[in-house]
Structure formats: structure tokens, C-alpha cells
């Protein structure tokens, strides 16, 4: 009889222990749950942050890419020439020569071709003056000078030319093909004067190309170039003006 009662007590005690354990498990579960909610909430906030700023990040990446491209262009592509010098506002550029090395060799020629262009046979005082500046400089240095006036239309297309055959007393019209033959003769020392969108000078082997941004600047640009070729050019001009004054 006593044995049965003892067994019943043990069962009751065991049930009480199990209930207590279950209470602790439930309580522990309730304590862990808020922590999981905090972690989940932080993850969601992080995802929302990246989602909201995705457009901004893409925009920033694009801007950085454009800045890099601009720097590459500025450093490597904006000036395709090996040599570039700015003298009195005029850019002197070349892949072969510096101004001093070019003019040192260029001056050694005994004869020169000087060419300017006129639009539809309409002469311009500034264009004529730029041509005359070269005539004065080269004749003062006792160089033979062949003039070639290119007649072009408003689009710059060549139709024919006028030349003096290296004689100031001569003047004749030559065909487009004959004119181009003279202009492209690499054995001639050529000074080619043209209009462009900026003032600059290009040195090539036995060829000097002078570009002016407009007819009003063409004389000034050529004066700067001649001064680089002949440092005493101002003295030559002064002497000529004195002679002209004495005649008048």
C-alpha cells in the first residue's frame, strides 16, 4: 500500500517539474523573439537604404566615369601634336619640329611659294596685306618668291588660281590641276595661308601652314609668324617705310 502511494507522489512531482521546465522554455522563447525581431528590422532597414539610394549610387558612378573620360581627353587627346607652343596668342604646333628647329631649316631654301585664298575673286585688304608682308620679308632676304592666289567659293572649293610665275611684273590664271600641282610639290618651300576657326601655325617638312580665325586677324597672325622666322623684320619694315616716305 505504501509503495503505491510513493509511486503516485513521484508521478505528481515529475509532472510539476515538467510544467516548470515548459514555463522556462516558453519564457526563454519569448525573450529570444524580440532579439530576432530587432535583427530582422535592421536587415530590412539596410535593404531599404540601398534600395532608396540605388539611383543616387548609379548617378554618382556615371559622373565619376564622365570625369575620368574628361581627364583622359584633356591629357591625351585634346592636343594631338607632339610639339605645341603659344607665341603672342598664336599656337605653333607640329609632330616633327619646334619653331626654332623648323625656321632654322626653312630659311635655308632659296625660293618660296606663298599662297593665299580669296573668295570668288573678291580681294580683301587684310588678305593682300598678309601676302605683301611675306613678299617684303622674303625679298629682303633675297629669296625668289612665287605667288599663288587660290580662288575658292564660299564653301572653300578651289576653282582656279592666279600666279606671278615668280616675277612681280607677271600675272596669269592657271587651272585647278596646275595650281594643285604647285601647292602639293614637296620639293618647294611652301607658305600656305588659309582661314580657319582659330589662329594657329602648323609645321611640316618644307611646308608652313598659317591659319587665321578671320580676315581681320590674318595680317596679325602672319606678322607674328614672320617675326619668328626673321627677328629683324621690324627693322626691315622701318627701312621700307622710310624709303616710301622719302619718295612721297
C-alpha positions in Angstrom: 0.0 0.0 0.0 2.8 2.4 1.0 4.7 1.5 -2.2 1.7 2.6 -4.4 1.3 6.0 -2.6 5.0 6.7 -3.0 4.8 6.0 -6.7 1.9 8.4 -7.1 3.8 11.1 -5.4 6.7 10.7 -7.7 4.4 10.9 -10.7 2.9 14.2 -9.4 6.4 15.5 -8.7 7.5 14.6 -12.1 4.6 16.4 -13.7 5.3 19.5 -11.7 8.9 19.5 -12.8 7.9 19.2 -16.4 5.5 22.1 -16.1 8.2 24.2 -14.6 10.6 23.3 -17.4 7.9 24.1 -20.0 7.4 27.5 -18.4 11.1 28.3 -18.6 11.2 27.2 -22.2 8.3 29.4 -23.1 9.8 32.3 -21.2 13.2 31.8 -22.9 11.4 31.7 -26.3 9.6 35.0 -25.5 12.9 36.6 -24.6 14.7 35.5 -27.8 11.8 36.5 -30.1 12.3 40.3 -29.6 16.0 39.9 -30.4 15.2 38.2 -33.7 12.7 41.0 -34.5 15.5 43.6 -33.9 17.9 41.8 -36.2 15.2 41.4 -38.9 14.3 45.0 -38.6 17.9 46.1 -39.1 18.2 43.9 -42.1 15.1 45.4 -43.6 16.3 49.0 -42.9 19.6 48.2 -44.6 17.8 46.8 -47.7 15.6 49.9 -47.8 18.6 52.2 -47.5 20.3 50.6 -50.5 17.0 50.5 -52.5 16.3 54.2 -51.8 19.9 55.2 -52.7 20.3 52.9 -55.7 19.5 55.8 -58.1 22.0 58.1 -56.4 24.7 55.5 -56.5 24.2 54.9 -60.2 24.3 58.6 -60.9 27.5 59.0 -58.8 29.1 56.2 -60.8 28.1 57.7 -64.1 29.5 61.1 -63.1 32.8 59.5 -61.9 33.1 57.7 -65.3 32.5 61.0 -67.2 35.1 62.8 -65.1 37.7 60.1 -65.9 36.9 60.3 -69.6 37.3 64.1 -69.5 40.7 63.8 -67.8 41.8 61.3 -70.3 40.7 63.6 -73.2 42.3 66.6 -71.6 45.6 64.9 -71.1 46.0 62.7 -74.1 43.5 63.7 -76.9 42.9 67.5 -76.7 46.3 68.2 -78.3 47.2 65.6 -80.9 50.6 67.2 -81.7 53.9 66.3 -80.2 55.1 69.9 -80.0 52.9 72.9 -79.1 54.0 76.5 -78.4 51.9 79.6 -77.9 53.7 82.7 -79.1 51.9 86.1 -78.8 48.5 84.4 -78.8 49.2 82.1 -81.8 49.6 78.3 -81.4 52.6 76.8 -83.2 52.1 73.0 -83.5 53.9 70.1 -85.1 54.7 66.4 -84.8 58.2 67.0 -86.1 59.6 70.4 -85.3 59.8 73.1 -82.7 59.6 76.7 -84.0 63.3 77.2 -83.8 64.3 73.9 -85.5 61.8 74.4 -88.2 62.7 78.0 -89.2 66.4 77.2 -89.0 65.9 74.7 -91.8 63.2 76.5 -93.6 65.3 79.7 -94.1 67.9 77.7 -96.0 65.6 77.5 -99.0 66.4 79.9 -101.9 62.9 80.0 -103.3 59.5 80.0 -101.7 55.9 79.6 -102.8 53.4 81.9 -100.9 49.7 81.2 -101.3 46.6 82.9 -100.0 43.0 82.3 -100.9 40.3 84.7 -102.0 36.5 84.0 -102.1 35.0 84.3 -105.6 37.8 86.6 -106.9 36.9 89.2 -104.3 40.1 90.8 -102.9 40.4 91.7 -99.2 42.8 94.3 -97.9 43.8 92.2 -94.9 44.5 89.1 -97.1 46.5 91.2 -99.6 48.4 92.8 -96.8 49.4 89.4 -95.3 50.7 88.4 -98.7 52.7 91.6 -99.0 54.3 91.1 -95.6 55.8 87.8 -96.8 56.9 89.4 -100.1 58.7 92.1 -98.1 60.4 89.6 -95.7 61.5 87.2 -98.4 62.7 89.8 -100.8 64.7 91.5 -98.1 66.4 88.1 -97.6 67.0 87.9 -101.3 64.7 84.9 -101.8 62.8 84.1 -105.0 59.1 84.2 -104.3 56.3 82.5 -106.3 52.8 83.9 -105.5 49.8 81.7 -105.9 46.4 83.2 -105.2 43.7 80.5 -104.8 40.2 81.3 -106.0 37.7 79.5 -103.8 33.9 79.6 -103.4 32.0 80.2 -100.1 32.5 76.5 -99.2 36.3 76.7 -99.8 36.2 74.7 -103.0 39.1 75.6 -105.4 38.2 76.7 -108.9 41.4 78.1 -110.3 44.4 80.2 -109.3 46.4 83.3 -110.2 50.2 83.3 -110.2 53.0 85.7 -110.9 55.5 83.0 -112.0 58.0 84.4 -109.5 58.0 87.7 -111.4 56.3 90.7 -109.8 55.5 92.0 -113.3 53.7 88.9 -114.4 50.1 87.7 -113.6 48.2 84.8 -115.2 45.4 82.4 -114.4 46.2 78.7 -114.1 43.9 75.7 -114.0 42.9 73.9 -110.8 45.0 70.9 -111.6 48.1 73.1 -112.3 47.5 75.0 -109.2 47.2 71.9 -107.0 50.4 70.6 -108.6 52.3 73.7 -107.4 50.7 73.6 -103.9 51.5 69.9 -103.4 55.0 70.0 -104.7 57.0 68.7 -101.7 60.3 69.9 -103.2 59.1 73.5 -102.9 59.3 75.5 -99.7 55.6 76.4 -99.3 53.8 79.0 -97.2 50.1 78.3 -97.3 47.8 80.9 -95.7 44.2 80.0 -95.0 41.2 80.9 -92.9 40.1 78.6 -90.1 38.2 78.7 -86.8 41.3 79.6 -84.8 44.7 81.2 -85.1 47.5 78.6 -85.4 50.5 77.6 -87.3 51.4 74.0 -88.5 55.0 72.9 -89.2 55.5 70.1 -91.7 58.5 69.1 -93.8 59.3 72.1 -96.1 55.8 73.4 -95.5 54.5 76.2 -93.3 50.7 76.4 -92.9 49.3 79.6 -91.4 45.6 79.6 -90.2 43.7 82.7 -89.2 40.4 82.9 -87.4 39.2 85.7 -89.8 40.2 88.2 -92.4 40.7 90.8 -89.7 43.3 88.7 -87.8 45.1 87.3 -90.8 47.7 90.1 -91.1 48.5 90.0 -87.4 48.9 86.2 -87.3 51.3 86.3 -90.3 53.2 89.2 -88.7 53.8 87.0 -85.6 55.0 84.1 -87.8 57.3 86.3 -89.9 58.9 87.7 -86.7 59.7 84.2 -85.5 61.4 83.5 -88.9 63.1 86.9 -89.2 63.8 88.5 -85.8 64.9 91.7 -87.6 61.6 92.1 -89.5 60.6 95.3 -87.7 63.9 96.9 -88.9 63.1 95.9 -92.5 59.6 97.4 -92.2 61.0 100.6 -90.8 63.6 100.9 -93.6 60.9 100.3 -96.3 58.6 102.9 -94.7 61.4 105.4 -94.7 62.1 104.8 -98.4 58.4 105.2 -99.2 58.3 108.4 -97.2 61.3 109.8 -99.0 59.7 109.1 -102.3 56.5 110.9 -101.3 
